[in-house]
Amino acid sequence: MNKITGLMLGLLTLGLTSFEIDKAELSFKEKLAKSKISFEMPVGYKEIPVIANKQMLYDYAIKNVDENFELRVALRPLDERLKVYEEEKIKLG
C-alpha cells in the first residue's frame, strides 16, 4: 500500500506543478533573469505572439522566416516549483 500512496503523491505533485504557478505572471525576460539564463534570437527567426492553449503552456515563441518551423519556450524557475512542492507536502501531511 505504501508504494501506491507514494505513486499517487508523485502523480499529484507532477500534476499540480505542470500548470503555471507564477501568480504575478512574470514576463519571459523576467523569468530569464530569475533563472540566470540568456537568450539570443537566432538568425532568420522572428518573435510571434504566444497563443493560449491547454496542450502546452509556454512563455515565448519564435518562427523561422523562411521555413514553416516554430519554436515555443516554456521557462519554469525551479525555486517556485520547489516552493509549491513543499507547500503541497505540508498540506498532505
Chimera marker file (.cmm) of the C-alpha trace (Angstrom):
<marker_set name="trace">
<marker id="1" x="0.000" y="0.000" z="0.000" r="1" g="1" b="0" radius="0.5"/>
<marker id="2" x="2.955" y="2.367" z="0.632" r="1" g="1" b="0" radius="0.5"/>
<marker id="3" x="4.099" y="2.076" z="-2.987" r="1" g="1" b="0" radius="0.5"/>
<marker id="4" x="0.645" y="3.043" z="-4.238" r="1" g="1" b="0" radius="0.5"/>
<marker id="5" x="0.465" y="6.005" z="-1.858" r="1" g="1" b="0" radius="0.5"/>
<marker id="6" x="3.910" y="7.186" z="-2.949" r="1" g="1" b="0" radius="0.5"/>
<marker id="7" x="2.983" y="6.818" z="-6.601" r="1" g="1" b="0" radius="0.5"/>
<marker id="8" x="-0.262" y="8.755" z="-6.114" r="1" g="1" b="0" radius="0.5"/>
<marker id="9" x="1.580" y="11.513" z="-4.233" r="1" g="1" b="0" radius="0.5"/>
<marker id="10" x="4.156" y="11.735" z="-7.021" r="1" g="1" b="0" radius="0.5"/>
<marker id="11" x="1.489" y="11.933" z="-9.721" r="1" g="1" b="0" radius="0.5"/>
<marker id="12" x="-0.433" y="14.556" z="-7.761" r="1" g="1" b="0" radius="0.5"/>
<marker id="13" x="2.715" y="16.648" z="-7.329" r="1" g="1" b="0" radius="0.5"/>
<marker id="14" x="3.553" y="16.326" z="-11.016" r="1" g="1" b="0" radius="0.5"/>
<marker id="15" x="0.029" y="17.340" z="-11.972" r="1" g="1" b="0" radius="0.5"/>
<marker id="16" x="-0.019" y="20.326" z="-9.662" r="1" g="1" b="0" radius="0.5"/>
<marker id="17" x="3.345" y="21.611" z="-10.827" r="1" g="1" b="0" radius="0.5"/>
<marker id="18" x="2.633" y="21.156" z="-14.536" r="1" g="1" b="0" radius="0.5"/>
<marker id="19" x="0.428" y="24.248" z="-14.526" r="1" g="1" b="0" radius="0.5"/>
<marker id="20" x="1.629" y="27.837" z="-14.472" r="1" g="1" b="0" radius="0.5"/>
<marker id="21" x="2.352" y="28.691" z="-10.835" r="1" g="1" b="0" radius="0.5"/>
<marker id="22" x="3.576" y="32.266" z="-11.023" r="1" g="1" b="0" radius="0.5"/>
<marker id="23" x="0.767" y="34.322" z="-9.535" r="1" g="1" b="0" radius="0.5"/>
<marker id="24" x="2.456" y="37.531" z="-10.669" r="1" g="1" b="0" radius="0.5"/>
<marker id="25" x="2.812" y="36.223" z="-14.244" r="1" g="1" b="0" radius="0.5"/>
<marker id="26" x="6.441" y="37.028" z="-14.787" r="1" g="1" b="0" radius="0.5"/>
<marker id="27" x="7.405" y="38.078" z="-18.291" r="1" g="1" b="0" radius="0.5"/>
<marker id="28" x="9.746" y="35.979" z="-20.400" r="1" g="1" b="0" radius="0.5"/>
<marker id="29" x="12.616" y="38.416" z="-19.765" r="1" g="1" b="0" radius="0.5"/>
<marker id="30" x="11.956" y="38.355" z="-16.012" r="1" g="1" b="0" radius="0.5"/>
<marker id="31" x="11.972" y="34.549" z="-15.998" r="1" g="1" b="0" radius="0.5"/>
<marker id="32" x="15.229" y="34.531" z="-17.959" r="1" g="1" b="0" radius="0.5"/>
<marker id="33" x="16.805" y="36.859" z="-15.392" r="1" g="1" b="0" radius="0.5"/>
<marker id="34" x="15.411" y="34.896" z="-12.443" r="1" g="1" b="0" radius="0.5"/>
<marker id="35" x="16.715" y="31.637" z="-13.914" r="1" g="1" b="0" radius="0.5"/>
<marker id="36" x="20.056" y="33.230" z="-14.848" r="1" g="1" b="0" radius="0.5"/>
<marker id="37" x="19.586" y="32.227" z="-18.489" r="1" g="1" b="0" radius="0.5"/>
<marker id="38" x="20.467" y="34.319" z="-21.512" r="1" g="1" b="0" radius="0.5"/>
<marker id="39" x="18.613" y="34.171" z="-24.808" r="1" g="1" b="0" radius="0.5"/>
<marker id="40" x="19.788" y="35.410" z="-28.176" r="1" g="1" b="0" radius="0.5"/>
<marker id="41" x="17.389" y="35.430" z="-31.116" r="1" g="1" b="0" radius="0.5"/>
<marker id="42" x="18.689" y="33.015" z="-33.776" r="1" g="1" b="0" radius="0.5"/>
<marker id="43" x="19.363" y="34.423" z="-37.227" r="1" g="1" b="0" radius="0.5"/>
<marker id="44" x="16.368" y="34.019" z="-39.530" r="1" g="1" b="0" radius="0.5"/>
<marker id="45" x="13.761" y="33.946" z="-36.754" r="1" g="1" b="0" radius="0.5"/>
<marker id="46" x="11.211" y="36.475" z="-35.533" r="1" g="1" b="0" radius="0.5"/>
<marker id="47" x="9.127" y="36.739" z="-32.372" r="1" g="1" b="0" radius="0.5"/>
<marker id="48" x="5.497" y="35.699" z="-32.701" r="1" g="1" b="0" radius="0.5"/>
<marker id="49" x="2.611" y="36.054" z="-30.238" r="1" g="1" b="0" radius="0.5"/>
<marker id="50" x="2.028" y="33.455" z="-27.532" r="1" g="1" b="0" radius="0.5"/>
<marker id="51" x="-1.310" y="31.729" z="-28.095" r="1" g="1" b="0" radius="0.5"/>
<marker id="52" x="-3.056" y="30.296" z="-25.045" r="1" g="1" b="0" radius="0.5"/>
<marker id="53" x="-3.779" y="26.590" z="-25.320" r="1" g="1" b="0" radius="0.5"/>
<marker id="54" x="-4.325" y="23.650" z="-22.988" r="1" g="1" b="0" radius="0.5"/>
<marker id="55" x="-1.764" y="21.334" z="-24.576" r="1" g="1" b="0" radius="0.5"/>
<marker id="56" x="1.292" y="23.416" z="-23.668" r="1" g="1" b="0" radius="0.5"/>
<marker id="57" x="1.685" y="26.488" z="-21.530" r="1" g="1" b="0" radius="0.5"/>
<marker id="58" x="4.630" y="28.447" z="-22.889" r="1" g="1" b="0" radius="0.5"/>
<marker id="59" x="6.185" y="31.865" z="-22.374" r="1" g="1" b="0" radius="0.5"/>
<marker id="60" x="7.732" y="32.820" z="-25.692" r="1" g="1" b="0" radius="0.5"/>
<marker id="61" x="7.551" y="31.798" z="-29.343" r="1" g="1" b="0" radius="0.5"/>
<marker id="62" x="9.663" y="32.423" z="-32.413" r="1" g="1" b="0" radius="0.5"/>
<marker id="63" x="9.204" y="31.404" z="-36.029" r="1" g="1" b="0" radius="0.5"/>
<marker id="64" x="11.635" y="30.852" z="-38.857" r="1" g="1" b="0" radius="0.5"/>
<marker id="65" x="11.025" y="33.457" z="-41.562" r="1" g="1" b="0" radius="0.5"/>
<marker id="66" x="11.890" y="31.111" z="-44.432" r="1" g="1" b="0" radius="0.5"/>
<marker id="67" x="10.637" y="27.726" z="-43.202" r="1" g="1" b="0" radius="0.5"/>
<marker id="68" x="7.422" y="26.570" z="-41.588" r="1" g="1" b="0" radius="0.5"/>
<marker id="69" x="9.075" y="25.979" z="-38.225" r="1" g="1" b="0" radius="0.5"/>
<marker id="70" x="8.024" y="27.433" z="-34.867" r="1" g="1" b="0" radius="0.5"/>
<marker id="71" x="9.828" y="27.155" z="-31.537" r="1" g="1" b="0" radius="0.5"/>
<marker id="72" x="7.983" y="27.579" z="-28.252" r="1" g="1" b="0" radius="0.5"/>
<marker id="73" x="9.826" y="28.148" z="-24.984" r="1" g="1" b="0" radius="0.5"/>
<marker id="74" x="8.486" y="27.377" z="-21.505" r="1" g="1" b="0" radius="0.5"/>
<marker id="75" x="10.505" y="28.575" z="-18.514" r="1" g="1" b="0" radius="0.5"/>
<marker id="76" x="9.652" y="27.266" z="-15.068" r="1" g="1" b="0" radius="0.5"/>
<marker id="77" x="12.099" y="28.578" z="-12.453" r="1" g="1" b="0" radius="0.5"/>
<marker id="78" x="12.946" y="25.765" z="-10.051" r="1" g="1" b="0" radius="0.5"/>
<marker id="79" x="12.624" y="27.868" z="-6.891" r="1" g="1" b="0" radius="0.5"/>
<marker id="80" x="8.901" y="28.421" z="-7.477" r="1" g="1" b="0" radius="0.5"/>
<marker id="81" x="8.282" y="24.754" z="-8.262" r="1" g="1" b="0" radius="0.5"/>
<marker id="82" x="10.083" y="23.679" z="-5.082" r="1" g="1" b="0" radius="0.5"/>
<marker id="83" x="8.064" y="26.181" z="-3.073" r="1" g="1" b="0" radius="0.5"/>
<marker id="84" x="4.783" y="24.752" z="-4.383" r="1" g="1" b="0" radius="0.5"/>
<marker id="85" x="6.028" y="21.206" z="-3.793" r="1" g="1" b="0" radius="0.5"/>
<marker id="86" x="6.892" y="21.981" z="-0.158" r="1" g="1" b="0" radius="0.5"/>
<marker id="87" x="3.513" y="23.669" z="0.387" r="1" g="1" b="0" radius="0.5"/>
<marker id="88" x="1.673" y="20.654" z="-1.047" r="1" g="1" b="0" radius="0.5"/>
<marker id="89" x="3.791" y="18.255" z="1.016" r="1" g="1" b="0" radius="0.5"/>
<marker id="90" x="2.784" y="20.129" z="4.182" r="1" g="1" b="0" radius="0.5"/>
<marker id="91" x="-0.906" y="20.118" z="3.185" r="1" g="1" b="0" radius="0.5"/>
<marker id="92" x="-0.877" y="16.383" z="2.560" r="1" g="1" b="0" radius="0.5"/>
<marker id="93" x="0.864" y="15.753" z="5.860" r="1" g="1" b="0" radius="0.5"/>
<link id1="1" id2="2" r="1" g="1" b="0" radius="0.2"/>
<link id1="2" id2="3" r="1" g="1" b="0" radius="0.2"/>
<link id1="3" id2="4" r="1" g="1" b="0" radius="0.2"/>
<link id1="4" id2="5" r="1" g="1" b="0" radius="0.2"/>
<link id1="5" id2="6" r="1" g="1" b="0" radius="0.2"/>
<link id1="6" id2="7" r="1" g="1" b="0" radius="0.2"/>
<link id1="7" id2="8" r="1" g="1" b="0" radius="0.2"/>
<link id1="8" id2="9" r="1" g="1" b="0" radius="0.2"/>
<link id1="9" id2="10" r="1" g="1" b="0" radius="0.2"/>
<link id1="10" id2="11" r="1" g="1" b="0" radius="0.2"/>
<link id1="11" id2="12" r="1" g="1" b="0" radius="0.2"/>
<link id1="12" id2="13" r="1" g="1" b="0" radius="0.2"/>
<link id1="13" id2="14" r="1" g="1" b="0" radius="0.2"/>
<link id1="14" id2="15" r="1" g="1" b="0" radius="0.2"/>
<link id1="15" id2="16" r="1" g="1" b="0" radius="0.2"/>
<link id1="16" id2="17" r="1" g="1" b="0" radius="0.2"/>
<link id1="17" id2="18" r="1" g="1" b="0" radius="0.2"/>
<link id1="18" id2="19" r="1" g="1" b="0" radius="0.2"/>
<link id1="19" id2="20" r="1" g="1" b="0" radius="0.2"/>
<link id1="20" id2="21" r="1" g="1" b="0" radius="0.2"/>
<link id1="21" id2="22" r="1" g="1" b="0" radius="0.2"/>
<link id1="22" id2="23" r="1" g="1" b="0" radius="0.2"/>
<link id1="23" id2="24" r="1" g="1" b="0" radius="0.2"/>
<link id1="24" id2="25" r="1" g="1" b="0" radius="0.2"/>
<link id1="25" id2="26" r="1" g="1" b="0" radius="0.2"/>
<link id1="26" id2="27" r="1" g="1" b="0" radius="0.2"/>
<link id1="27" id2="28" r="1" g="1" b="0" radius="0.2"/>
<link id1="28" id2="29" r="1" g="1" b="0" radius="0.2"/>
<link id1="29" id2="30" r="1" g="1" b="0" radius="0.2"/>
<link id1="30" id2="31" r="1" g="1" b="0" radius="0.2"/>
<link id1="31" id2="32" r="1" g="1" b="0" radius="0.2"/>
<link id1="32" id2="33" r="1" g="1" b="0" radius="0.2"/>
<link id1="33" id2="34" r="1" g="1" b="0" radius="0.2"/>
<link id1="34" id2="35" r="1" g="1" b="0" radius="0.2"/>
<link id1="35" id2="36" r="1" g="1" b="0" radius="0.2"/>
<link id1="36" id2="37" r="1" g="1" b="0" radius="0.2"/>
<link id1="37" id2="38" r="1" g="1" b="0" radius="0.2"/>
<link id1="38" id2="39" r="1" g="1" b="0" radius="0.2"/>
<link id1="39" id2="40" r="1" g="1" b="0" radius="0.2"/>
<link id1="40" id2="41" r="1" g="1" b="0" radius="0.2"/>
<link id1="41" id2="42" r="1" g="1" b="0" radius="0.2"/>
<link id1="42" id2="43" r="1" g="1" b="0" radius="0.2"/>
<link id1="43" id2="44" r="1" g="1" b="0" radius="0.2"/>
<link id1="44" id2="45" r="1" g="1" b="0" radius="0.2"/>
<link id1="45" id2="46" r="1" g="1" b="0" radius="0.2"/>
<link id1="46" id2="47" r="1" g="1" b="0" radius="0.2"/>
<link id1="47" id2="48" r="1" g="1" b="0" radius="0.2"/>
<link id1="48" id2="49" r="1" g="1" b="0" radius="0.2"/>
<link id1="49" id2="50" r="1" g="1" b="0" radius="0.2"/>
<link id1="50" id2="51" r="1" g="1" b="0" radius="0.2"/>
<link id1="51" id2="52" r="1" g="1" b="0" radius="0.2"/>
<link id1="52" id2="53" r="1" g="1" b="0" radius="0.2"/>
<link id1="53" id2="54" r="1" g="1" b="0" radius="0.2"/>
<link id1="54" id2="55" r="1" g="1" b="0" radius="0.2"/>
<link id1="55" id2="56" r="1" g="1" b="0" radius="0.2"/>
<link id1="56" id2="57" r="1" g="1" b="0" radius="0.2"/>
<link id1="57" id2="58" r="1" g="1" b="0" radius="0.2"/>
<link id1="58" id2="59" r="1" g="1" b="0" radius="0.2"/>
<link id1="59" id2="60" r="1" g="1" b="0" radius="0.2"/>
<link id1="60" id2="61" r="1" g="1" b="0" radius="0.2"/>
<link id1="61" id2="62" r="1" g="1" b="0" radius="0.2"/>
<link id1="62" id2="63" r="1" g="1" b="0" radius="0.2"/>
<link id1="63" id2="64" r="1" g="1" b="0" radius="0.2"/>
<link id1="64" id2="65" r="1" g="1" b="0" radius="0.2"/>
<link id1="65" id2="66" r="1" g="1" b="0" radius="0.2"/>
<link id1="66" id2="67" r="1" g="1" b="0" radius="0.2"/>
<link id1="67" id2="68" r="1" g="1" b="0" radius="0.2"/>
<link id1="68" id2="69" r="1" g="1" b="0" radius="0.2"/>
<link id1="69" id2="70" r="1" g="1" b="0" radius="0.2"/>
<link id1="70" id2="71" r="1" g="1" b="0" radius="0.2"/>
<link id1="71" id2="72" r="1" g="1" b="0" radius="0.2"/>
<link id1="72" id2="73" r="1" g="1" b="0" radius="0.2"/>
<link id1="73" id2="74" r="1" g="1" b="0" radius="0.2"/>
<link id1="74" id2="75" r="1" g="1" b="0" radius="0.2"/>
<link id1="75" id2="76" r="1" g="1" b="0" radius="0.2"/>
<link id1="76" id2="77" r="1" g="1" b="0" radius="0.2"/>
<link id1="77" id2="78" r="1" g="1" b="0" radius="0.2"/>
<link id1="78" id2="79" r="1" g="1" b="0" radius="0.2"/>
<link id1="79" id2="80" r="1" g="1" b="0" radius="0.2"/>
<link id1="80" id2="81" r="1" g="1" b="0" radius="0.2"/>
<link id1="81" id2="82" r="1" g="1" b="0" radius="0.2"/>
<link id1="82" id2="83" r="1" g="1" b="0" radius="0.2"/>
<link id1="83" id2="84" r="1" g="1" b="0" radius="0.2"/>
<link id1="84" id2="85" r="1" g="1" b="0" radius="0.2"/>
<link id1="85" id2="86" r="1" g="1" b="0" radius="0.2"/>
<link id1="86" id2="87" r="1" g="1" b="0" radius="0.2"/>
<link id1="87" id2="88" r="1" g="1" b="0" radius="0.2"/>
<link id1="88" id2="89" r="1" g="1" b="0" radius="0.2"/>
<link id1="89" id2="90" r="1" g="1" b="0" radius="0.2"/>
<link id1="90" id2="91" r="1" g="1" b="0" radius="0.2"/>
<link id1="91" id2="92" r="1" g="1" b="0" radius="0.2"/>
<link id1="92" id2="93" r="1" g="1" b="0" radius="0.2"/>
</marker_set>
